[in-house]
């Protein structure tokens, strides 16, 4: 009888460990899928320079997001235009525009278009 109780306790503990691992794994997957959680915003004087360069490129708008060390460039600045469209402006380390993407379309603009 003691062996049966011990086996039951072991099974309950094992089930709890499996459940905790499943929950923890699901949370890790959910957090891993959030690109915004891993982005580093631009700060300090670099922020002012990046905003100015992006707004000059788009002809105005509102800066709604920034990222330093973007996978495509040194800096990325998201600008929301007055018509509601969005442009992601890619900048190099000297804050020169190296590309932009408008509204998530597949066409990239390169250079100073």
C-alpha positions in Angstrom: 0.0 0.0 0.0 2.9 2.4 0.8 4.4 1.6 -2.6 1.0 2.5 -4.3 0.8 5.8 -2.5 4.5 6.6 -3.4 3.8 5.8 -7.0 0.7 8.0 -7.0 2.7 10.9 -5.5 5.5 10.4 -8.0 2.9 10.5 -10.9 1.3 13.7 -9.5 4.7 15.4 -9.2 5.8 14.3 -12.7 2.5 15.6 -14.1 3.1 18.9 -12.4 6.6 19.2 -13.8 5.3 18.4 -17.3 2.6 21.0 -17.0 5.0 23.7 -15.7 7.4 22.9 -18.6 4.6 23.2 -21.1 3.4 26.5 -19.7 6.9 27.9 -19.5 7.7 26.8 -23.0 4.5 28.4 -24.3 5.3 31.7 -22.6 8.8 31.6 -24.1 7.4 31.0 -27.5 4.9 33.9 -27.1 7.6 36.3 -25.9 10.0 35.2 -28.6 7.5 36.1 -31.3 7.2 39.7 -30.2 9.8 41.6 -32.2 9.0 44.9 -30.4 10.2 43.3 -27.1 13.7 42.9 -28.4 14.1 46.3 -30.2 16.4 48.9 -28.8 15.0 52.4 -29.2 17.3 55.2 -30.4 18.2 57.6 -27.5 20.1 60.8 -26.8 21.5 63.0 -29.5 21.2 60.2 -32.0 17.4 60.3 -31.6 17.3 63.9 -32.6 19.5 63.4 -35.6 17.6 60.3 -36.7 14.2 62.0 -36.4 15.4 65.0 -38.4 16.8 62.8 -41.2 13.7 60.7 -41.4 11.3 63.6 -41.4 13.4 65.4 -44.1 13.2 62.2 -46.2 9.4 61.8 -45.8 8.6 65.5 -46.1 7.0 65.5 -42.6 4.8 63.4 -40.4 5.1 62.0 -36.9 7.8 59.7 -35.6 6.0 56.8 -34.1 8.9 54.4 -33.5 12.7 54.0 -33.6 15.2 51.2 -33.4 18.9 51.2 -33.1 20.8 48.3 -34.6 18.1 47.3 -36.9 18.8 44.2 -39.0 18.7 46.3 -42.2 20.7 49.4 -41.1 22.2 51.3 -38.1 18.9 53.0 -37.4 15.3 52.7 -38.4 12.7 55.4 -37.9 9.0 54.8 -38.3 7.1 57.8 -39.6 3.3 58.1 -39.7 2.3 60.4 -42.6 -0.5 62.9 -42.4 -2.6 60.6 -44.7 -2.2 57.7 -42.2 0.4 55.9 -44.2 3.6 54.7 -42.6 7.2 54.8 -43.8 10.1 52.9 -42.3 13.3 55.0 -43.0 16.6 53.2 -42.8 19.6 55.3 -41.8 23.3 54.5 -41.7 25.7 55.5 -38.8 26.1 59.0 -40.3 22.2 59.4 -40.4 22.1 59.2 -44.2 19.1 57.6 -45.7 20.0 54.2 -47.1 16.4 53.0 -47.9 12.8 53.2 -46.9 9.7 51.1 -47.0 6.2 52.6 -47.4 3.2 51.0 -45.8 4.8 47.5 -45.8 4.7 47.2 -49.5 7.2 44.9 -51.1 8.9 47.7 -53.0 11.9 49.2 -51.2 13.0 52.7 -52.1 16.8 53.0 -52.1 18.9 56.1 -51.6 17.5 59.6 -51.5 14.2 59.0 -53.4 
